[in-house]
Amino acid sequence: MRTEVINGIRSLAYTGFSVADELPFSDAGADLYTKNPKRFYVDRTQFDSAPIIQTLNGVNINNTTTSVTVYFTVDAKNTPAQLDTIIDGLRGIEDTLVLEGTHTRESIVSTNYEGDLLVVQVEYRLTRIN
């Protein structure tokens, strides 16, 4: 799913922004996305499974959520004019992600401030029964 998200962001082609191939790890105590504003970092695909029905014979039915988080930063004092357009475009990627049997698609946007940077996180969650 990570690759699909990266390809989706690249297809949006926002001027002045780029997509990093590396993971959003910390380097010398600072997250890479805070060191490199206007660059999208896509984390690894995460999986979470919660039982819906558990049977005595060991056949369980689970809700499995597959998620990927995108991080990027911009100058908090001088936010780009297209910031809302970028966030809307990123949210739209959830509709292009393919995961067989998906019954729920979510994109959750959150923001916070680190120094003079606005940190934007977009988490994509696809949930299916298996």
Order of alpha helices (4+ residues) and beta strands (2+ residues): alpha-beta-beta-beta-alpha-beta-beta-beta-alpha-beta-beta
